């Protein structure tokens, strides 16, 4: 399974998706949404 993932990441389409993910990760709006999601997840985890 890991070998197939590595092959995909080495492919042109895989590299394209990695670059798109990096671009999205640098977006302040997406960073804020991710922090909010993690905060909600942590809050829910501590109450259970």
Secondary structure, 3 states (H helix, E strand, C coil): CHHHHHHHHHCHHHHHHHHHHHHHHHCHHHHHHHHHHHHHHHHHHHHC
